[in-house]
């Protein structure tokens, strides 16, 4: 008995020692680069940005609400504000309002770089809740307010300011650079699809594609005091499935045991009770490797031993926050429920829309199978509400393209930690997977607990100084176009 206990003790001691050894030898893979020279940014840049934001280029769910006059105004604004861009770069419009610029490089043997963004914005849900007008306030107390300041005229204007500045200095890149600015990213991006199709027809193969998607976080990731620049190396897919139940209705004074509403509500309840499996994605493993050594002891221990403690890590992410849960599984979000025409009439038909954001490794088809199995009721009819999209491929982090984005961030924001991440939303870059294997998603602004809710929300804003640093970042990306 004593011998058995001794062996058990030694095994436990050895296991603990092994865990601790891996924890204390879990070293950082962060790479330092010298900070770039802090170039001056013209004061006019902030006013250009404010003017761009003042044009309500809104993408509505209903195409009949599309206001072409605002997009015409934005087209005119670009042409007037960036004369060198329009004089020296090739320029094409797709669907009238999506822009593709081509900046010829000096070395035709190099595959091009593509910098992306979009200039459409989401509608205003409740203008009365804004402390400023979303399209009129402009600059106030060194902050630029308005719909689109973050999502994503920041990118369009930041890129164009950087290019206009470099053109004025006589700069020409070695690698051809494309600028792609979509006009309807918020409604699934037919403009970007047209650009991608055009480039593919021209046999363009891009060495690097950079779009929005992630940013620099501060005080949002527990256990890390430093700012963290997240580079999205993949994004989740998107599908909405409509559920419909048709049954006999009747008078509300003599209701049947079940109505269409009862059946549909129960179906959604069963679906929500059977979430998709939690998984560690390549992006999550890359994040743990890059950021883990800089975290507090508990997180560092867990991430250093992720192969052993995977279940514990996943359960922690699941319970930590909605964002944490979204990063490890396909999410289920009922978004629309429709039934009934009068309070004393039991409806014959009930409908619901459920949105799914699909984690890499799963597909639209596997989502549908999961829904069928979870609901398990033939009375509930299931339909794809739209074409949707599967998750993007995962872009490598051991490539010159990734290192170029990494280096450009470090040269402008030298104190940040940098790591890969999964984008839980959707971007126009997902349409470019046939153009490049190196698609990355990063926008050079900060996300904090103070501005996190203004995305698609109230009082969307960004600081003037932050916008100017964004211009410097895009400039650095262009200067690093040789790829490092």
GITAPE-V99864 format. One record per backbone hydrogen bond with DSSP energy under -1.0 kcal/mol. CO is the residue of the C=O (numbers start at 0). NH is the residue of the N-H. If there is no record, write none. Layout:
# GITAPE-V99864
co=CO nh=NH
co=CO nh=NH
This chain:
# GITAPE-V99864
co=0 nh=4
co=1 nh=5
co=2 nh=6
co=3 nh=7
co=4 nh=8
co=5 nh=9
co=6 nh=10
co=7 nh=11
co=8 nh=12
co=9 nh=13
co=10 nh=14
co=11 nh=15
co=12 nh=16
co=13 nh=17
co=14 nh=18
co=15 nh=19
co=16 nh=20
co=17 nh=21
co=18 nh=22
co=19 nh=23
co=20 nh=24
co=22 nh=25
co=24 nh=26
co=36 nh=38
co=41 nh=44
co=43 nh=47
co=44 nh=48
co=45 nh=49
co=46 nh=50
co=47 nh=51
co=48 nh=52
co=49 nh=53
co=51 nh=54
co=54 nh=56
co=55 nh=57
co=56 nh=120
co=61 nh=64
co=62 nh=65
co=67 nh=71
co=68 nh=72
co=69 nh=73
co=70 nh=74
co=71 nh=75
co=72 nh=76
co=73 nh=77
co=74 nh=78
co=75 nh=79
co=76 nh=80
co=77 nh=81
co=81 nh=85
co=82 nh=86
co=83 nh=87
co=84 nh=88
co=89 nh=101
co=91 nh=99
co=93 nh=97
co=94 nh=96
co=97 nh=93
co=98 nh=180
co=99 nh=91
co=100 nh=178
co=101 nh=89
co=102 nh=176
co=106 nh=109
co=111 nh=206
co=112 nh=177
co=113 nh=209
co=114 nh=179
co=116 nh=181
co=120 nh=58
co=125 nh=128
co=126 nh=129
co=132 nh=135
co=132 nh=136
co=133 nh=146
co=137 nh=144
co=141 nh=463
co=142 nh=139
co=143 nh=461
co=145 nh=148
co=147 nh=152
co=151 nh=155
co=152 nh=156
co=153 nh=157
co=154 nh=158
co=155 nh=159
co=156 nh=160
co=157 nh=161
co=158 nh=162
co=159 nh=163
co=160 nh=164
co=161 nh=165
co=162 nh=166
co=163 nh=167
co=165 nh=170
co=166 nh=169
co=172 nh=105
co=173 nh=106
co=175 nh=112
co=176 nh=102
co=177 nh=114
co=178 nh=100
co=179 nh=116
co=180 nh=98
co=181 nh=118
co=183 nh=186
co=183 nh=188
co=184 nh=187
co=188 nh=192
co=189 nh=193
co=190 nh=194
co=191 nh=195
co=192 nh=196
co=193 nh=197
co=194 nh=198
co=195 nh=199
co=196 nh=200
co=197 nh=201
co=198 nh=203
co=199 nh=202
co=207 nh=113
co=208 nh=439
co=209 nh=115
co=210 nh=441
co=213 nh=442
co=214 nh=229
co=215 nh=446
co=216 nh=227
co=220 nh=223
co=226 nh=416
co=227 nh=216
co=228 nh=418
co=230 nh=420
co=231 nh=440
co=232 nh=394
co=233 nh=422
co=234 nh=391
co=236 nh=357
co=237 nh=388
co=238 nh=355
co=239 nh=384
co=240 nh=353
co=241 nh=382
co=242 nh=351
co=243 nh=380
co=244 nh=349
co=249 nh=345
co=250 nh=253
co=258 nh=262
co=259 nh=263
co=260 nh=264
co=261 nh=265
co=262 nh=266
co=263 nh=267
co=264 nh=268
co=265 nh=269
co=266 nh=270
co=267 nh=271
co=268 nh=272
co=270 nh=273
co=280 nh=284
co=281 nh=285
co=282 nh=286
co=283 nh=287
co=284 nh=288
co=285 nh=289
co=286 nh=290
co=287 nh=291
co=290 nh=293
co=291 nh=294
co=295 nh=299
co=296 nh=300
co=297 nh=301
co=298 nh=302
co=299 nh=303
co=302 nh=305
co=304 nh=307
co=304 nh=308
co=308 nh=312
co=309 nh=313
co=310 nh=314
co=311 nh=315
co=312 nh=316
co=313 nh=317
co=314 nh=318
co=315 nh=319
co=320 nh=324
co=321 nh=325
co=322 nh=326
co=324 nh=327
co=327 nh=278
co=332 nh=354
co=335 nh=352
co=337 nh=350
co=341 nh=344
co=343 nh=251
co=345 nh=249
co=347 nh=246
co=349 nh=244
co=350 nh=337
co=351 nh=242
co=352 nh=334
co=352 nh=335
co=353 nh=240
co=354 nh=332
co=355 nh=238
co=356 nh=330
co=357 nh=236
co=358 nh=361
co=362 nh=366
co=363 nh=367
co=364 nh=368
co=365 nh=369
co=366 nh=370
co=367 nh=371
co=368 nh=372
co=369 nh=373
co=370 nh=374
co=371 nh=375
co=376 nh=379
co=380 nh=243
co=382 nh=241
co=388 nh=237
co=398 nh=402
co=399 nh=403
co=400 nh=404
co=401 nh=405
co=402 nh=406
co=403 nh=407
co=404 nh=408
co=405 nh=409
co=406 nh=410
co=408 nh=412
co=410 nh=35
co=412 nh=415
co=416 nh=228
co=418 nh=230
co=420 nh=232
co=422 nh=235
co=426 nh=429
co=427 nh=430
co=428 nh=431
co=431 nh=434
co=431 nh=435
co=434 nh=205
co=437 nh=208
co=439 nh=210
co=440 nh=231
co=442 nh=444
co=444 nh=215
co=446 nh=217
co=447 nh=451
co=450 nh=453
co=453 nh=456
co=459 nh=145
co=461 nh=143
co=462 nh=466
co=463 nh=467
co=464 nh=468
co=465 nh=469
co=466 nh=470
co=467 nh=471
co=468 nh=472
co=469 nh=473
co=470 nh=474
co=471 nh=475
co=472 nh=476
co=473 nh=477
co=474 nh=478
co=475 nh=479
co=477 nh=480
co=479 nh=482
